[in-house]
Amino acid sequence: MLEFLIHRAAISVVTLFVISLIVFTGVRMIPGDPARVMAGTDADDAGLAEIREKYGLNDAVVVQYLRWLRLTVGGDLGESIRTREPVIRTVGRKLPITIELAVLSLLVALAIAIPVGVLSAVRRNSVWDYLANGASLCGLSVPSFWLGIMLILFFSVRLGVLPASGFVPLWEDPVANFKRMIMPAFVLGTALTAVLMRQTRNSMIEILSADYIRTARSKGLAGRVVVFRHAIRNGLIPVVTILGLQMGALMGGAVVTEQIFVVPGFGRLIVEAVFTRDYPLVQGVVLITASAYVLINLLVDVSYTVLDPRIRVAGGGHER
Amino acid sequence: MSADVGERLRSAWRRARRRPPALAGALVVLAFAAIALAAPWLAGADPVRTDWGQIRKAPSWTHPFGTDDLGRDIFSRVVWGTRISMQAGVLSILLAMAIGVPAGFVAGYYRGAFDQLIMRLTDAWLSFPFLILAIGLVTILGPSLINATLAIGLGATPLYIRLTRGLVLATEAHEYVQSARAMGAGDGRVMARHIFPNIVSALLVQATVSIPTAIIAEAILSFLGLGVQPPRPSWGTMLNTAQQFLESAPWMAWWPGLAIFTLTLAFNLAGDGLRDLLDPRDY
């Protein structure tokens, strides 16, 4: 198992390295003088010279990359062109808002997907199953930003029960925070709900036809005990993996959701950064997102190993 | 040979008929394709002509979907938007396949250092959430429909590299491939005659799943202002504008969103059906 973990961690490190190369090259592919790009259009010659000096833009590209990498690993992602605030601090301010949104949407998704998915599998091919399948297909197909707009139209414009936009920090007023976050969380969680529901249903169907479940049933155990005590634990293992893979979609989805509901989080930050051509900020945000994704998937793999003993034995066979 | 093809088509049709939702999905996709092709004749009004006397009018006989904030006919904008969406969806996935399939093929067939390199690159590429990657690329390239299509295509490429590689690895292990090779067939022949025909259906199924995702991605980029630029009609830009007039003209938001939803749902239904059709073992 240790060997597997080391192997898996080594691959993550290589991936992070390639990501850093891609981001570094990407920013340098933006047409124009990199110093001008970093400093913004209103910088004077002295400012440009300072930036060239600070980032060593007069050095060879390899030297530049290594220096940039050293700064990045040390947490210095440069500073925003617009606000002059260090990128890492801006991100630190915005990230908790998006994490709250993501956690809420995850809770919404799990609360709907798992019970419905399990029930669908247990009552396979019933009216209930067909309805759940239809709902899951709709959830996969509905564009989140349109769903968001329709929810605003109904709950805010028509009924006037929920505020359409804005943000109140959780620690200032939890109720107001919840009222403003529930629609965005639902919108962000919709696609995830659909994916998890399908996955739960499929893996539960597979598990319910396994030999050990048949044995449990033939021992005379009640259906409910079989489902809850024997099937769910194993049935949910693939769901954990899917959850990890969906984190990227969740981060991408936050961009759109925060835009619609004017939530001042990480996703809105990246759009603002793009529009104000704040390249250090774009670079930092993209780098952090990709690195977070790699780490989350590493954690998912580790938790998967803990959940499913077969993988521990299979070890290196996991990687292709 | 032709009798064989005929028999296969008939059997496919028999199975398709047993799945009315998939059939309906396929028909709706075809209908949207027809709308995209026939946009100039179907639309009626000019999609970019503004009319200050017709600003934000509710749906009526003259404007079945109503008019927008500049008095433009929403029906004709939705019709023309179909063309843009279909174009972006199909072209971006074709691009992804044009790069991803050969790269995955070579990686899976020859293995070795090239395979390792490709795999680490796709690992890294896949670590960027699709939308964030597309946003990053559009930032570098500049916002436009072509660049959005390019960005979406490049974002979807690693998926096809991985899929093709996996399929090639699985197919290569079969005995008939081994025996073809033992009989002296060269690499080119083995790839073209023995492996490719066996993986093409899986690639096709993946394409029907990817195209709606690409269509939504285009709409999102345009919604954020990073794709199609006004005044060209795109479902995403229309929704962006509509958001500002939710109280006074909610119909501006209904139609473009409904169009995306319907097209994506149809693609997903058709894709599900196609998967069952091509791989009857799967439930």
Interface residues (C-beta under 8 A of the other chain):
Chain A: I11 V14 T15 V18 I19 L21 I22 G26 M29 I30 L137 C138 L140 S141 V142 P143 F145 W146 I149 M150 I152 L153 V157 A164 I205 G248 A249 M251 G252 G253 V255 V256 Q259 I260 I270 V271 V274 F275 R277 Y279 V282 V285 V286 T289 A290 S291 Y293 V294 N297 R320
Chain B: R120 L121 D123 A124 W125 L126 S127 F128 P129 F130 L131 I132 L133 I135 G136 L137 V138 T139 I140 G166 L169 P212 I216 A219 I220 F223 L224 G225 L226 L239 A242 Q243 L246 E247 P250 A253 P256 G257 L258 I260 F261 T264 L265 F267 N268 L269 D272 Y283
